[in-house]
Structure formats: structure tokens, C-alpha cells
Amino acid sequence: MGKVVVNAEVGSVFSLSEIAWQMLAAIKGLRFSHCDPGGLCCYLSEGEGEPERPFYCREMDRSDDALVRTVERLGTLANAGHTNLRIVAVPDNVDWEVRSVNGYEYVTDGKKIWT
């Protein structure tokens, strides 16, 4: 079974807390600089003196191992604002996508839904 991170809070968008961004950066071997107040974007670099570049939640691979480990380790501390991050188990070899209804996200392959 694979793992996918979703936001299970109606009326909010997928975002990470500053501590989650910091842990994610550390796991990926990147240098944390800062993130926006809502946790939608963070600035990271490859190392000291390297240029910072933005990383956006909307562009994240929700099954990324570093993201999953961050949410597993931090639990509710990974949440930013009004998010409620959860990890959903999805069978291997399924072509899935994350969909949202009023901010509440679920995983689907078009036939079945995982929440």
C-alpha cells in the first residue's frame, strides 16, 4: 500500500506549518530559509550561499516519502492554519489523483475513493 497526504478540512487548502517545512527540508537535505504565513509556499536552497527558490504546496507530490514521513512524525503539528492533514493508504499499482470538494481532499482513481 502506498501513502498519500491529503487535507481533510472543509474550507481550507493543503498547506504545511513552518515546522513541517523545516523538517521536510532537513529530510530532503535542503536549507530552509522562510515560508509564507499561510504555509502555502516555502523558500529553500541547496545549501549555504546557494540561491533560494520557492516550493509550493500545490506542486507537491502527495506521495513523496519525505512529505509522508514529515506528517507521520509531526502529526497535528504539520497542520498550517485550518488544515487537517491525514495520510491515506492507497493500493499499489493504482493510477490515482487527489481531488478536492470545498477544501476537503480525497484520493480517487475515477472509480473508487480513498479518504
Secondary structure, DSSP 8 states (H G I E B T S, - for coil): -EEEEEE--TT----B-HHHHHHHHHHHT-EEEEE-TTSSEEEEESSTTS--EEEEGGG--TT-HHHHHHHHHHGGGGB-TT--EEEEEE-TT---EEEEETTEEEEE-SS-EE-
